């Protein structure tokens, strides 16, 4: 009889824990697979790049952005008559 009560208590505890976990996760979308896999990887220069950007030269993109911002600031001061 005692063993039966212990088993019932364990099942109730597991069920209650499952319900609490489902309640906390309600309305939340699961994380994307790429994000979950990346969290287990060591951080290197390749893993810091966004997915799909591995072959992109990010330094040249940054230089182009800075040049564009600089030229926009320079053109802002020019007044046309």
N, C-alpha and C positions, 0 to 999 in steps of 0.2 A: 504494500500500500504506500509506503514511504517513497519507494522507487517511482511509482506512478505519479505521485505528487511532484517529485523532483523533475521528472520528464515533462509534465504539464507546465511547470513553472519555466523550464528552459524554453519550451515552445512558445509560451506567452511572451517571454523576454525577447526572443528572436523576432516574433511577429511585431511586437511593439517597436523594436529598433528599426525594422523594415518600414513601418508606417511613418516613423519620425524622419527617416532618410527621404522617403518619397515626398513628405510634406515640405522639407527644406529645399528639395530640387524642383518643386513644381514651377512651371512657367519658364524654366531655364532651358535654353537650347544646349545640346551637348557640344563640347569643344570640337572643332574640326580635327580630322585625323592628322593632318600635317602638323598642327600645333601640338597635339598629344605626342607625336613621334619626336618632334624637335625638343620637347622638354626633357627627354631622356638622353639627348646627345650632348657631347662635350662642346663647349663654345669655342669655335675657331673663326677665322676670318670668313670662311665659306658659309658657316651656319648663321652668321650675322646678317647676310644678305637676304632680302625678301625672296620668297619662292618665285621662280620664274625669271629672276634677275641674275642668275649665276653667270651668264655669258656677257652681261652688260658691264661696260667699263664705267663704274660709278664715279670715278674721279673726273672723267671728261664731262659727264652729265653735270656734276657740281660746278665745274669751270664754266660751262655754258650757262647755267643758271645765274652764277655770279656776274658774268658778262652781260646777260640780259637785264639783270637788276641794275647794274651800273649804267647801262645805256638808257634805261627807263628813267633813272634819276637825272641823267644828263639832259635828256630830251624834255623833261618836265620844266627845267629852268629856261628853255628857249621859248621866246614869244614871237609869234608871227604877226606881221602887220597886214 
